[in-house]
Amino acid sequence: MISDLAGETSLLRESGPLAKIELLGVPAYTVTRHTLARQLLTDPRLVKDINSWSLWTSGAVTRQWPLIGMIDVDRSMFSVDGTEHRRLRIKTTQALTRRRLDALKPRIEQYVAELLGDLERAAADGEAVDLKETFAYPLPMRVIGDLMGVPSDDQKMLLDWYKAFFSIMTPQDERLKVIDLMDEYFTAMVRRKTAEPGDDLTSALIYSTDEETPLTEEEVIGNLKALVAAGHETTVNLILATVRALLTNPDQLALVRSGEVSWETAIEETLRFDGPVIHLLMRFATEDIDLGDAVIPQGSGVVISYRAIGRDTEVHGEDADTFDITRATAARHISFGHGPHICPGAALARLEAGIAVPALFERFPGLRLAVPVEQIVNMPVLTQNDLAQFPVHLSA
């Protein structure tokens, strides 16, 4: 699957709007169409509670399943529904307002400028440089680290942990150790900020006092862990996918450079065409869900296959497999989700990509791939569109 995303996407779409799949030996259903996804993402009969999954409660799936760490998670806004979800989410969404994002913009611009300098120094001898490792990878962790109050000295360590966590090549015993290390780290961080709060979102979550039921320590830790993970992975992938799409479609890049089409539009088309998330795990049916021509049985797991949804010809036209920044339907994508669990950091990811990608092309107008595009392959990750490397030359 990972080595042939185009082939996987075609197979899923050919299987219909709701396809039966296996995820590393575990059966599930996946949604491959835009309209059905919008319907099910707002259906209260599909929940995040792992205890509604029959394979989990029966013991058929255990902690030894490689993907369990993405589903059996701490209590947070990402793992509960309904009124509890709203309670756990509200402080985060209040903190990620347009005003706060505007205040972050100068810092993001500073980090982008510093990393572009690092990129130039790394390529001083004229050799190829890895755009991911030197630019796209460290930027989002710096930003989300600042936002959440993660010390800069710890950010590389966290990147290494998340890399091991997401890779399906990591032995499960090692992955479980990484999960334990992250639990210990974020627990200690929350307790430290409880004693000495700072001007960061973690402290704000700890000391929110306008709620009838303040967040517990477990809930703060759960939100913190999930936000750091989602806050850097999504943006790394979005930056690289946008650069790849533009470099391999020079006519489209020319439209952006001329000002005929905005950078924002190019980023939105990338989100549709080659978005950061391939599959989102997982929701569970609390009862049989009759879709007319198919039924999701009670207790089943449901995956949302965002890559297939972004290529939906019924929404985006017969040329949905083509990157086209003049496409009228690009803004209709749901690559950041839909409904109550829509990604709370979507605006931040857009802001970072909207600063990083134009600055990159402005600083290095001769930027080009150092290898054939076919050699830019994905990491062994089932859920994210995570590229292994992105070698480039900075000049033509």
matplotlib code that plots the C-alpha trace (Angstrom):
import matplotlib.pyplot as plt

x = [0.0, 2.6, 4.8, 1.8, -0.6, -2.1, -2.8, -4.2, -6.5, -7.8, -8.5, -10.4, -12.5, -13.3, -14.6, -17.4, -18.3, -17.9, -15.2, -14.2, -10.5, -7.8, -5.5, -2.5, -4.7, -7.6, -10.9, -12.6, -14.7, -13.4, -15.2, -14.0, -16.5, -16.9, -20.7, -20.7, -17.8, -19.6, -22.7, -20.9, -18.6, -21.6, -23.5, -23.7, -23.8, -20.1, -18.0, -14.3, -14.7, -12.6, -14.9, -17.6, -15.3, -16.2, -12.8, -11.3, -13.9, -13.7, -9.9, -9.4, -7.4, -4.8, -2.0, 0.2, -1.6, 0.8, -1.8, -3.4, -1.5, -3.5, -6.8, -6.4, -5.4, -5.7, -8.9, -8.8, -11.0, -9.8, -11.1, -14.6, -17.8, -20.8, -20.9, -17.6, -15.9, -17.1, -15.9, -12.4, -12.1, -13.4, -10.2, -8.0, -10.2, -10.4, -6.6, -6.2, -8.1, -7.3, -5.9, -3.5, -2.5, -1.8, 0.4, 2.3, 3.0, 6.2, 7.7, 6.8, 8.4, 11.5, 11.8, 11.3, 14.1, 16.4, 15.7, 16.1, 19.6, 20.3, 19.2, 21.5, 24.5, 23.8, 23.9, 26.9, 29.0, 26.3, 25.3, 21.7, 20.1, 17.1, 14.3, 12.5, 15.2, 16.6, 13.4, 10.0, 10.6, 11.9, 9.6, 6.3, 7.8, 9.3, 5.9, 3.8, 6.5, 6.3, 2.6, 2.3, 5.4, 7.7, 11.3, 13.4, 16.0, 13.4, 11.9, 14.4, 13.9, 10.1, 10.5, 12.5, 9.9, 7.0, 8.9, 9.3, 5.7, 4.1, 6.4, 4.9, 8.5, 9.0, 8.7, 5.6, 7.5, 9.7, 6.7, 5.0, 8.2, 8.1, 4.5, 5.5, 8.4, 6.0, 3.5, 6.2, 7.5, 4.2, 3.0, 6.2, 5.7, 2.1, 3.1, 5.9, 3.6, 1.0, 3.7, 5.1, 2.7, 3.8, 2.4, 1.5, -1.5, -0.7, -0.7, -4.0, -5.5, -4.4, -5.7, -8.9, -11.4, -14.5, -15.7, -18.2, -15.8, -12.2, -9.9, -8.3, -4.6, -5.3, -7.3, -4.7, -2.0, -4.2, -4.9, -1.2, 0.1, -2.4, -1.9, 1.9, 1.6, -1.0, 0.4, 3.7, 2.9, 0.2, 2.2, 5.4, 3.5, 1.5, 4.7, 6.4, 3.4, 2.8, 6.4, 6.4, 3.1, 4.4, 7.9, 6.3, 3.8, 5.8, 2.9, 1.0, 4.0, 4.2, 0.6, 1.4, 4.6, 2.9, 0.2, -2.5, -3.3, -2.7, -0.4, -3.4, -5.2, -2.2, -2.2, -5.9, -5.5, -2.6, -4.8, -7.4, -5.0, -2.2, -3.3, -1.4, -3.6, -4.2, -6.4, -7.8, -8.2, -10.9, -14.6, -16.9, -20.5, -22.7, -25.5, -26.2, -25.9, -28.1, -26.8, -29.3, -27.1, -24.8, -24.9, -22.1, -22.6, -22.7, -19.2, -17.4, -14.4, -14.7, -11.7, -12.0, -9.8, -9.1, -6.8, -9.6, -12.1, -10.0, -10.0, -13.8, -14.8, -18.4, -17.2, -14.0, -14.7, -13.3, -9.8, -9.7, -6.4, -4.8, -3.3, -5.0, -4.9, -7.5, -10.0, -13.2, -13.9, -10.6, -12.1, -14.7, -12.2, -12.5, -8.9, -8.9, -12.1, -15.7, -18.2, -17.4, -13.9, -12.7, -9.0, -8.6, -5.2, -6.2, -5.8, -2.3, -1.2, -2.5, -0.7, 2.6, 2.5, 1.3, 4.4, 7.0, 6.2, 6.2, 9.3, 11.1, 10.4, 11.2, 14.6, 15.4, 13.7, 15.8, 14.7, 14.4, 14.2, 17.6, 16.1, 13.3, 10.0, 9.4, 12.3, 10.6, 8.8, 6.8, 7.8, 6.4, 3.4, -0.2, -2.0, 0.1, 1.4, 4.9, 7.7, 11.0, 13.3, 13.0, 16.3, 16.6, 19.0, 18.6, 19.5, 18.7]
y = [0.0, 2.5, 1.9, 2.4, 5.0, 5.6, 1.9, 1.6, 4.7, 3.3, -0.1, 1.5, 3.7, 0.7, -1.1, 1.4, 4.2, 1.8, -0.8, -3.7, -3.7, -5.2, -3.1, -5.3, -8.3, -6.5, -6.1, -2.8, -0.7, 2.4, 5.4, 6.4, 9.1, 12.7, 12.7, 9.6, 10.8, 14.0, 12.0, 9.6, 12.2, 13.8, 10.6, 10.2, 6.4, 6.5, 7.2, 7.4, 5.2, 2.1, 0.2, 0.3, -1.8, -5.5, -6.7, -4.9, -5.9, -9.5, -9.6, -10.3, -7.1, -6.4, -4.0, -6.0, -4.8, -2.2, 0.5, 0.3, 3.3, 5.5, 4.3, 3.3, 6.8, 9.0, 10.8, 14.0, 15.9, 13.4, 10.3, 11.4, 12.6, 14.8, 17.2, 15.8, 16.4, 20.0, 20.5, 19.2, 21.0, 24.5, 25.7, 24.7, 26.3, 29.5, 29.5, 29.0, 32.1, 34.2, 36.8, 34.3, 33.0, 36.5, 37.0, 33.8, 34.9, 36.9, 34.0, 31.6, 34.0, 34.1, 30.3, 30.0, 32.5, 30.7, 27.3, 28.7, 29.9, 26.4, 25.0, 27.3, 26.4, 22.7, 23.1, 25.5, 22.9, 22.6, 19.2, 18.1, 18.8, 17.0, 19.6, 17.5, 17.0, 20.6, 22.6, 21.0, 18.6, 21.0, 24.0, 22.7, 21.2, 24.5, 26.2, 23.7, 23.4, 27.2, 27.1, 24.2, 25.2, 22.3, 23.2, 23.6, 21.2, 18.4, 18.8, 16.7, 13.9, 14.1, 14.0, 10.8, 9.3, 10.1, 8.7, 5.4, 5.5, 6.0, 3.6, 0.1, -1.2, -0.5, -3.7, -3.4, -3.9, -1.0, 1.1, 0.4, 1.6, 4.8, 5.3, 4.9, 7.4, 9.9, 9.3, 10.0, 13.0, 14.8, 13.9, 15.5, 18.5, 19.0, 18.7, 21.2, 23.7, 23.1, 24.3, 27.0, 28.0, 29.9, 31.8, 28.7, 26.6, 23.8, 26.2, 27.7, 24.2, 23.5, 26.7, 27.2, 28.3, 29.2, 25.7, 23.9, 20.9, 21.9, 19.6, 16.8, 16.1, 13.1, 15.3, 18.0, 15.3, 13.7, 17.0, 18.0, 14.7, 14.7, 18.3, 18.0, 14.9, 16.3, 19.8, 18.8, 15.7, 17.4, 20.5, 18.6, 16.6, 19.6, 21.6, 18.8, 17.8, 21.3, 21.7, 18.4, 19.2, 22.6, 21.3, 18.5, 20.9, 23.9, 25.4, 25.5, 27.0, 29.7, 30.6, 31.1, 33.0, 35.3, 36.1, 34.8, 32.1, 32.6, 30.4, 29.8, 28.3, 26.0, 24.8, 24.0, 22.0, 20.1, 19.4, 17.9, 16.1, 14.9, 15.7, 15.1, 12.2, 9.0, 7.1, 8.3, 5.7, 4.9, 5.3, 2.6, 1.8, 1.8, 0.1, -1.2, 1.7, 1.2, 3.1, 1.7, -0.5, -1.4, -1.8, -1.1, -3.7, -2.7, -2.9, -2.4, -0.1, 2.6, 4.3, 7.5, 7.3, 11.0, 10.4, 8.5, 11.1, 13.8, 12.0, 11.7, 12.2, 12.9, 16.1, 17.1, 15.9, 13.2, 14.7, 14.4, 12.5, 15.7, 18.5, 21.7, 24.9, 26.4, 23.8, 25.3, 22.5, 22.5, 24.5, 21.8, 19.2, 17.8, 16.9, 18.4, 16.5, 17.4, 17.7, 18.0, 16.4, 18.7, 19.3, 22.2, 23.0, 23.4, 27.2, 26.8, 24.3, 26.5, 29.5, 27.7, 26.3, 29.7, 31.3, 28.5, 27.5, 31.0, 32.0, 28.8, 29.6, 33.3, 32.5, 29.8, 30.5, 27.8, 25.1, 21.7, 18.0, 16.3, 12.9, 11.7, 12.2, 8.4, 8.1, 10.3, 7.6, 7.4, 6.3, 3.0, 4.8, 3.8, 6.8, 9.9, 11.0, 11.0, 11.3, 9.6, 12.2, 15.1, 15.8, 19.1, 21.4, 25.0, 26.4, 25.5]
z = [0.0, 1.0, -2.1, -4.4, -3.0, -6.4, -6.9, -3.4, -3.9, -7.2, -5.6, -2.7, -5.0, -7.3, -4.2, -3.7, -1.3, 1.7, 1.3, 3.4, 4.2, 6.4, 8.5, 9.3, 9.7, 11.4, 9.4, 9.1, 6.8, 5.0, 3.5, 0.1, -1.1, -0.2, 0.4, 2.5, 4.6, 5.4, 6.4, 8.6, 10.2, 11.7, 12.6, 16.4, 16.0, 15.0, 18.1, 19.1, 22.2, 21.7, 24.1, 21.3, 19.1, 19.3, 18.3, 21.3, 23.9, 22.7, 23.0, 19.3, 19.1, 21.8, 22.6, 20.4, 17.2, 15.7, 15.2, 18.6, 19.9, 17.5, 18.8, 22.5, 23.5, 26.6, 27.3, 25.2, 22.8, 20.1, 21.9, 23.2, 21.7, 22.4, 25.3, 26.7, 23.4, 23.3, 26.9, 26.1, 22.8, 23.7, 25.4, 22.5, 19.9, 21.9, 22.0, 18.3, 17.3, 14.3, 16.7, 18.3, 14.9, 13.7, 16.8, 15.9, 12.3, 12.9, 14.9, 12.1, 9.6, 11.8, 11.9, 8.2, 7.5, 9.9, 8.3, 4.8, 5.9, 7.2, 3.9, 2.0, 4.2, 3.8, 0.0, -0.1, -2.0, -4.7, -3.6, -3.1, 0.2, 1.9, 2.0, 4.6, 7.1, 6.9, 6.4, 6.5, 9.4, 12.1, 11.3, 12.5, 15.7, 16.6, 16.1, 17.9, 20.6, 21.2, 21.3, 23.7, 25.8, 24.8, 25.4, 22.2, 23.6, 23.7, 20.3, 18.3, 20.8, 20.3, 16.6, 16.9, 19.2, 16.8, 13.9, 15.7, 16.9, 13.4, 11.4, 10.9, 10.7, 14.4, 16.5, 18.7, 22.0, 21.0, 20.0, 23.4, 25.1, 23.0, 24.1, 27.8, 27.3, 25.8, 28.6, 31.2, 29.3, 28.9, 32.4, 33.8, 31.6, 32.7, 36.4, 35.9, 34.3, 37.0, 39.5, 37.2, 34.5, 31.4, 28.5, 26.5, 25.6, 28.0, 31.0, 29.6, 29.6, 33.1, 34.5, 32.6, 35.3, 33.3, 32.9, 35.1, 35.1, 34.6, 32.7, 34.7, 34.6, 32.3, 30.0, 29.7, 29.0, 26.4, 24.6, 24.8, 23.4, 20.5, 19.6, 19.5, 17.3, 14.9, 15.0, 13.4, 11.3, 9.2, 8.4, 7.4, 4.9, 3.6, 2.9, 1.1, -0.9, -2.1, -3.2, -5.0, -6.8, -8.0, -9.0, -11.1, -12.6, -13.8, -15.7, -12.3, -10.6, -13.2, -12.5, -8.8, -9.4, -11.8, -9.3, -11.5, -8.9, -5.2, -3.0, -0.8, -3.8, -4.6, -1.0, -1.0, -4.2, -2.6, 0.4, -2.0, -4.3, -2.0, 1.5, 4.7, 5.9, 4.0, 6.4, 9.7, 12.4, 13.7, 14.6, 15.9, 15.2, 18.4, 16.4, 12.9, 10.5, 7.4, 4.4, 2.0, -0.2, 2.7, 6.5, 8.9, 11.7, 15.3, 16.9, 13.5, 13.0, 10.4, 8.7, 6.8, 3.7, 3.0, 0.0, -1.8, -0.8, -2.3, -5.6, -5.7, -9.4, -8.4, -6.5, -8.3, -11.8, -14.1, -13.8, -10.0, -10.3, -11.8, -9.8, -11.1, -9.1, -11.4, -10.3, -9.0, -6.6, -4.6, -1.8, -1.2, 0.1, 3.6, 4.2, 7.7, 8.5, 8.9, 11.8, 15.5, 15.2, 12.4, 12.9, 15.5, 14.0, 10.4, 10.4, 11.9, 9.3, 6.5, 8.1, 8.3, 4.8, 3.5, 4.9, 4.3, 0.7, -0.9, 1.1, -0.1, -3.8, -3.4, -1.7, -4.3, -7.6, -9.3, -6.8, -8.5, -7.6, -7.3, -8.3, -10.5, -8.7, -8.7, -6.3, -3.7, -1.7, 1.5, 4.9, 6.1, 7.6, 6.9, 8.1, 7.0, 3.7, 5.1, 2.6, 3.5, 1.9, -0.5, -2.1, -4.0, -5.7, -4.7, -8.1, -11.7]

ax = plt.figure().add_subplot(projection="3d")
ax.plot(x, y, z, "-o")
ax.set_aspect("equal")
plt.show()
